[in-house]
Amino acid sequence: MVRAALKNPYAVIAISLIVVLLETGLAAMLSLGGCAGDSSRIGDYLSGITLPPTQPKELATPIQAGLVLAMPETELVKPTAPSQTLRERLADRIKKGLQDTQRVDIKQVAPPLTLRGDGLAALNLSQLRQSVKDAQVQQLFVVVATSQSAQPVLPYPLFEVQLFVRMDLALVDLATGHILLTEVGREDYDMEDRYDGVKDILYPRIFYRTRTRWAGPFKLVKGDPYVALGEETFSGAADQLVMRLRERLTQS
């Protein structure tokens, strides 16, 4: 039935419109499902660490701090989860991007942390202090990386996986346990492949989710397409986080 429908040009147009509507709806649900706007959710992962009782003073720069990247256990079992090596590279990527502003001086990048379960209220002040004890810093950039995925319906034999990644950041005062600033970076990419396992010059491929399916650019994948999708999207979210934080620090 599907093969017969695909021979009808009107059916092909109808299927294409349905696909666009489906993925637009899925994207909207994932974008709006968490919280309004681009508010950071970093407080959800912290325990006993709060905003200061009064408006914090303007941060003195350069900010001398440590940096730690954390991910929940539930995230690390996903096929798109970054490996230990990639998590270390992501932390270094964030460090380099922030230090290029000359308003941040990262004294130590701690080994990546794994948060129990879904990570909610899993990070306390003692853990954060322990993670950078060798650096003797009073402030710490804490980044928690998470993702959501969706799979819109495509005509057989194609299938698609959409990955939405966010990185939530807080700058924590290790002496007081107060959050000095928060930020979030988000990115999303798609992976498209074939159920029948046929490998050709077009699949599997990764592309920026916002309407580049038809015109590209595409990144063709030679290895595991889920791993490649995760690497591309988590790296993009790290870059978005750095860009937003750099803008704030430059304006301050």
C-alpha positions as semicolon CSV with decimal commas, in nm:
position;residue;x (nm);y (nm);z (nm)
1;M;0,000;0,000;0,000
2;V;0,280;0,243;0,094
3;R;0,474;0,170;-0,228
4;A;0,158;0,230;-0,434
5;A;0,088;0,557;-0,256
6;L;0,440;0,681;-0,320
7;K;0,385;0,642;-0,695
8;N;0,103;0,898;-0,676
9;P;0,251;1,252;-0,674
10;Y;-0,047;1,390;-0,478
11;A;0,001;1,122;-0,215
12;V;0,369;1,213;-0,185
13;I;0,278;1,579;-0,131
14;A;0,018;1,485;0,129
15;I;0,263;1,261;0,317
16;S;0,527;1,536;0,315
17;L;0,279;1,787;0,461
18;I;0,180;1,540;0,733
19;V;0,546;1,484;0,823
20;V;0,606;1,860;0,850
21;L;0,299;1,907;1,073
22;L;0,392;1,612;1,294
23;E;0,748;1,719;1,355
24;T;0,646;2,081;1,407
25;G;0,401;1,970;1,675
26;L;0,656;1,743;1,842
27;A;0,916;2,017;1,842
28;A;0,672;2,262;1,994
29;M;0,577;2,019;2,271
30;L;0,939;1,952;2,359
31;S;1,030;2,319;2,346
32;L;0,739;2,425;2,569
33;G;0,713;2,120;2,789
34;G;0,981;2,217;3,040
35;C;0,945;2,579;3,137
36;A;0,870;2,909;2,975
37;G;1,142;3,085;2,782
38;D;1,503;2,991;2,834
39;S;1,507;2,978;3,215
40;S;1,775;2,756;3,361
41;R;1,662;2,445;3,549
42;I;1,992;2,406;3,731
43;G;1,824;2,454;4,069
44;D;1,636;2,126;4,015
45;Y;1,964;1,934;4,039
46;L;2,109;2,116;4,343
47;S;2,041;2,034;4,707
48;G;2,096;2,292;4,980
49;I;2,226;2,544;4,728
50;T;2,006;2,848;4,683
51;L;1,984;3,200;4,551
52;P;2,124;3,460;4,795
53;P;1,872;3,633;5,025
54;T;1,957;3,971;4,869
55;Q;2,040;4,078;4,516
56;P;2,398;3,960;4,448
57;K;2,663;4,219;4,379
58;E;2,803;4,254;4,031
59;L;3,059;3,980;3,976
60;A;3,420;4,090;3,978
61;T;3,610;3,978;3,670
62;P;3,802;3,780;3,581
63;I;3,592;3,515;3,758
64;Q;3,834;3,262;3,903
65;A;3,649;2,934;3,933
66;G;3,646;2,562;3,875
67;L;3,423;2,381;3,627
68;V;3,238;2,051;3,651
69;L;3,004;1,882;3,402
70;A;2,743;1,641;3,539
71;M;2,488;1,406;3,380
72;P;2,213;1,193;3,537
73;E;2,231;0,812;3,527
74;T;1,909;0,806;3,325
75;E;2,082;1,013;3,057
76;L;2,387;0,791;3,030
77;V;2,188;0,480;2,930
78;K;2,049;0,648;2,616
79;P;2,199;0,551;2,278
80;T;2,285;0,917;2,217
81;A;2,466;0,961;2,551
82;P;2,818;1,107;2,529
83;S;3,102;0,879;2,630
84;Q;3,333;0,959;2,920
85;T;3,587;1,092;2,670
86;L;3,332;1,314;2,499
87;R;3,208;1,448;2,835
88;E;3,564;1,547;2,918
89;R;3,596;1,716;2,579
90;L;3,267;1,901;2,633
91;A;3,392;2,038;2,965
92;D;3,715;2,150;2,800
93;R;3,512;2,305;2,517
94;I;3,314;2,512;2,767
95;K;3,632;2,610;2,952
96;K;3,804;2,730;2,635
97;G;3,499;2,923;2,518
98;L;3,465;3,106;2,849
99;Q;3,834;3,180;2,891
100;D;3,850;3,337;2,545
101;T;3,654;3,630;2,689
102;Q;3,935;3,702;2,938
103;R;3,658;3,755;3,195
104;V;3,681;3,398;3,322
105;D;3,982;3,208;3,454
106;I;3,907;2,836;3,495
107;K;4,155;2,701;3,750
108;Q;4,047;2,336;3,728
109;V;3,815;2,121;3,519
110;A;3,691;1,845;3,748
111;P;3,626;1,491;3,621
112;P;3,267;1,453;3,492
113;L;3,011;1,362;3,759
114;T;2,731;1,106;3,732
115;L;2,415;1,202;3,921
116;R;2,199;0,929;4,074
117;G;1,873;0,851;3,899
118;D;1,726;1,146;3,711
119;G;1,965;1,382;3,887
120;L;1,701;1,582;4,075
121;A;1,844;1,728;4,400
122;A;2,145;1,500;4,354
123;L;2,424;1,759;4,390
124;N;2,505;1,904;4,730
125;L;2,762;2,160;4,840
126;S;2,995;1,899;4,990
127;Q;3,018;1,715;4,658
128;L;3,091;2,034;4,470
129;R;3,365;2,137;4,710
130;Q;3,519;1,791;4,687
131;S;3,521;1,798;4,307
132;V;3,764;2,094;4,295
133;K;3,942;2,062;4,629
134;D;4,286;2,070;4,463
135;A;4,220;2,403;4,290
136;Q;4,138;2,596;4,608
137;V;3,874;2,803;4,433
138;Q;3,576;2,974;4,598
139;Q;3,349;2,960;4,295
140;L;3,244;2,673;4,070
141;F;3,068;2,659;3,734
142;V;2,827;2,363;3,755
143;V;2,685;2,237;3,423
144;V;2,418;1,966;3,402
145;A;2,354;1,819;3,055
146;T;2,027;1,643;2,968
147;S;1,831;1,552;2,654
148;Q;1,493;1,456;2,514
149;S;1,419;1,279;2,187
150;A;1,128;1,239;1,949
151;Q;1,066;1,019;1,645
152;P;0,823;1,162;1,388
153;V;0,662;0,933;1,131
154;L;0,830;0,913;0,790
155;P;0,739;0,705;0,483
156;Y;0,897;0,357;0,488
157;P;1,187;0,276;0,478
158;L;1,302;0,605;0,634
159;F;1,303;0,690;1,002
160;E;1,412;0,998;1,192
161;V;1,526;1,074;1,546
162;Q;1,514;1,429;1,679
163;L;1,742;1,509;1,972
164;F;1,691;1,812;2,196
165;V;1,980;1,884;2,434
166;R;2,003;2,145;2,708
167;M;2,292;2,242;2,933
168;D;2,196;2,421;3,254
169;L;2,467;2,618;3,435
170;A;2,508;2,780;3,773
171;L;2,801;2,968;3,920
172;V;2,806;2,855;4,283
173;D;2,980;3,029;4,573
174;L;3,140;2,734;4,753
175;A;3,174;2,929;5,078
176;T;2,810;3,037;5,116
177;G;2,630;2,781;4,900
178;H;2,464;3,061;4,702
179;I;2,400;3,066;4,327
180;L;2,564;3,375;4,177
181;L;2,427;3,340;3,822
182;T;2,250;3,090;3,599
183;E;2,237;3,029;3,225
184;V;2,118;2,766;2,978
185;G;2,226;2,654;2,631
186;R;2,005;2,449;2,402
187;E;2,052;2,280;2,066
188;D;1,871;2,025;1,851
189;Y;1,965;1,807;1,555
190;D;1,800;1,529;1,354
191;M;1,930;1,193;1,242
192;E;1,769;1,023;0,942
193;D;1,833;0,662;0,840
194;R;1,671;0,362;0,673
195;Y;1,493;0,069;0,841
196;D;1,602;-0,168;0,562
197;G;1,969;-0,120;0,646
198;V;2,063;-0,007;0,294
199;K;2,360;0,227;0,305
200;D;2,386;0,477;0,022
201;I;2,530;0,822;-0,039
202;L;2,245;0,990;0,153
203;Y;2,198;0,786;0,473
204;P;2,249;0,785;0,763
205;R;2,278;1,159;0,789
206;I;2,257;1,432;1,054
207;F;2,125;1,781;0,998
208;Y;2,022;2,087;1,190
209;R;1,660;2,031;1,284
210;T;1,519;2,367;1,176
211;R;1,416;2,301;0,818
212;T;1,738;2,179;0,656
213;R;1,606;1,833;0,558
214;W;1,537;1,928;0,199
215;A;1,826;2,163;0,122
216;G;2,099;2,063;0,367
217;P;2,370;2,097;0,474
218;F;2,394;1,735;0,586
219;K;2,661;1,544;0,773
220;L;2,690;1,184;0,653
221;V;2,768;0,931;0,928
222;K;3,006;0,638;0,890
223;G;2,983;0,494;1,243
224;D;2,698;0,461;1,489
225;P;2,442;0,729;1,386
226;Y;2,302;0,760;1,741
227;V;2,646;0,829;1,884
228;A;2,712;1,082;1,609
229;L;2,377;1,252;1,674
230;G;2,459;1,282;2,043
231;E;2,806;1,420;1,979
232;E;2,677;1,683;1,736
233;T;2,389;1,797;1,957
234;F;2,567;1,802;2,293
235;S;2,856;1,992;2,135
236;G;2,613;2,242;1,987
237;A;2,441;2,292;2,323
238;A;2,780;2,356;2,486
239;D;2,855;2,620;2,222
240;Q;2,515;2,785;2,277
241;L;2,573;2,792;2,653
242;V;2,912;2,956;2,608
243;M;2,775;3,210;2,362
244;R;2,493;3,318;2,594
245;L;2,720;3,342;2,898
246;R;2,984;3,534;2,706
247;E;2,723;3,787;2,598
248;R;2,620;3,842;2,958
249;L;2,974;3,877;3,086
250;T;3,066;4,115;2,805
251;Q;2,770;4,339;2,885
252;S;2,840;4,346;3,259
